[in-house]
Amino acid sequence: MKNHKIIFALTSVLTLISFQACQKSDISNLQEAQLCLNTATSTTAKACVSSIASNTTAYADSLRCSAIFISEGFGAPSSFLSAIESINTAGNCAGGCSSTVNALNVFRFKSADVATSVGRTTNSATAAEAFSVCSASKVKFYAQISSLFKIGTLAAMIAYVGNSNPSQTDIETAIASLDALVLGDLVITTSAAVCADTLNASAATKAYCKELATALASPAGTATSIGNCLKAKLADPAAICT
């Protein structure tokens, strides 16, 4: 349970700011939700945030974001940090993919029934929920990992069809089949949430933001063209977007 507590340190900086904007009852509910999450398990995490369902503050979103990851078995931040740092190394795919695919290979929701249509639908919905909630949390780290989780999960759902244990190369191949419009919208949202100020950001975050910026600069400038550009860059960093 100690690992669960560490992940909430990322949200603690928001506590005083958010509490000042809340009514006393809201403050109490937020405090109770945080205390509950500090010792939550994958089966109890979602219940911890039920009392703040109507709270729309960034701090409440950060707690809901935490609850999603804990409920999916991601309680230890060490696994997040090591996977994000893998963006700084060369891509491991046979096709010479972007190093971001290293993280996508780790950052994906995968339930026991992931190879079934039910599992794919459930995990895709979880990835979409995490991206929406975590992007609104104002915690850049949460916004970044939820962005990667959404891409990784959507790619894995494609790769898992007929393949119970897709490799990183399978994930890279599946990226080409992602919905370009969905990916383009993700790039736009993530860039706004994470990349507005990267002066003090980690090298991995700067590398990811640079990749997103390249996609945003695609000539056509539409969400679909941005998504297609990111897909091309993930598969081959030297690709030229048109």
N, C-alpha and C positions, 0 to 999 in steps of 0.2 A: 504493500500500500504506500510505502514511502515514495516510490516513483510517481504515483498519482499526484502527490503533493507538489512535486517539483514542477510539473507542467503548469500549475496554477500561478507560479511565480511570475509567469509572463503576463498575467492579467492583473496582478496586484497593483501595478502603476496606475491602472484606471479606476481603482476603487474610490479614492477620495473625490476625484472629478465627477464620477458618475453618481456617487452618493449625494453630492451637493444638489444634483438636479432631481432627486427622487423625494417622494413623500416618505414619512416615517415608516409606513407599512411596507412600502417598496424596499426600503433599506433593510428591514428585517427579513423579508423574503429573499433578498439577494445574499445576505449574510448566511442564512440558513442553507440556501442552495450551494454556496461555496463550501461550507462546512460538510455538507452531505457528500459533495463530490470528492472532497479530500480523502474519504475512505470508501468511495464507491467501487463497485465491481462492474464488470461488463453487463450484468443483468439488472443492476440497480441504478446505473448512471442516469438514464433517461428520466426516471421518476424524480430524481433530485431537482430537476429544473421545471417540473410541472407547475409549481407555484408561481413561476415568473413567465408563464406563457404569454401573458399580455404586456409584459414589460418590453418596450422597444429601445431601451438604451443600449449603447455600445457594450457596456459592461455585462448586461444580460445576454447579449449575443455572444460575448466571449465565453460565458459559462455554458451556454447551449453548444457552442463549438467544442468545448472541452468534453461535454457529455457525449457528443457523437463519437469522438475518437476513443474515449474510454469504453463506450458500449461496443465498439468494434474491436476492442482488444489492444488499442494503442495507448497504453497508459504511461510508458516510459519515453521521455523526450530524447533520450540518447539515440534511439533508433531513427528519430526524425533528423537529428543533427548530423549523424554519420551519412545518412542517405543524401541529405542536401549537399554536404561537402563533396560527395562523389561527382557533383556537377563540375568540380574543378579538375577532374581527371579526364583522360581520353574516353570516348565512347567505347563500349565493349561489344557492340554488335558486329556481325560479320560484314555488314554493308557500310561500315564507316559512319555510323550515325552520330548525332549530336550527343555530347556528354550528358545532356539533360535526360536522355533515355535511361541512364544509369539510375536516376532517382525514380523515374516512372515505373521501372521494373520492381521497385520496392513499395512505392506509394500507390497502392491500390487496395480497395476493399475487396475481400474475398471470403465469403461465408462458406460453410461446409457444402452447400448445394450450389456452388457457383457455376458448375457445369450444366445446370438445368436452366430452363427459361425463367423459372421462378427466381433462382439465385441471381441471374443476370439482371432481371428487372429490379430486384431488391437492392442490389449493390449500386446500380446506376442511379436509383432514386436517392440512396444514402449519399453518394458522391455529389449529386446536385444539391441536396439539402446542406451538406457540409460547406460547399462552395458559397452558397447564398448566405448562410449564417456567419461563417468565418470571415467572409469579405466585409460584412457589416460590423464586425467586432472592433475595428480600428487597431487591431493587433497585426502588424505586418507579417510576423512569423506565421500566424494562423492563416492569413490570407494567402500567403505563398504556398504553404503545404497543402491547403485545400484546393488550390489551383492545380498543383501537380497531382494530387489524389484524383481529381476529376478526370484529367487527361489519362492518367494511368489506369483508372478503373474502366473508363469507356473503351480504351484500347484492349484491356484484358478481357472484357466481355465479348469482344469480337474474336480475340485469339483463343478464348476458351471453347469456342464451338468446335467440337470434335477433338479437343486437345485438353486433357485434364491438367497438364502441367506445362504451360507455355514458357518458352525461353525468352531471354531478352530480345533475341532476334525476331521471335514471333510477335513480341510487343511492337517492335519497330515496324514490322510489316503491317500490323493491324492499324497503325497510326494513319496510313494512307487511306484507310476506309472510314475514318472519323468524319462526322458531319462538319463541313467547313464553316457553316454559319454558327453552329454551337461553339466551335473552337475560336472563331473570330470574336464572338461576344465575350468569351472567357479571357481572351488576350486584352480586350479593351477594359474590362472590369479589373483584372489583376494589375494591369499597368497603373491604373488610377489609384488602387489601394496600396500597392507595394512600391512602385518605382518613381513616385513623385520626387522623393529625396533619398538618394542612395549614398550620400557622402560618407556616412558612418556605417553603411551596410556591409555585410560579409562579402567576401569575394564571390561566393556561390550566388548570393542574391544579385550582385552586380552582373554576373554572367547571365543569369536567367532574365533579368530586366533588359539586358542588351539584346537578347534573342527576341524578346517580346517587342522591343523598339524596332527591330529590323522588320518584323511582321507588320507592325503598325505603319511602317513606311512603304508598304507595298503600293505600287503605282495606282491601282484602281481605287484603293482607299475604302472599299466596302467591307463589311464584316466578313462576308464570304471570301473575298480576296485575301483578307488578313489571315483567316483561318487556313486557306490553302497555302499561303506563304509560310506560316508556322509549320504546317505539315511537311513542306518541302525542306525547311531548315532542320527539322528534327531528324529527317531521314538522311540528309546530307548538308552539313553546315556550309558547303561551298555552293549550294544551289542558288540560282538567280531567280528572284520572284518577278513575275510579269503582270 
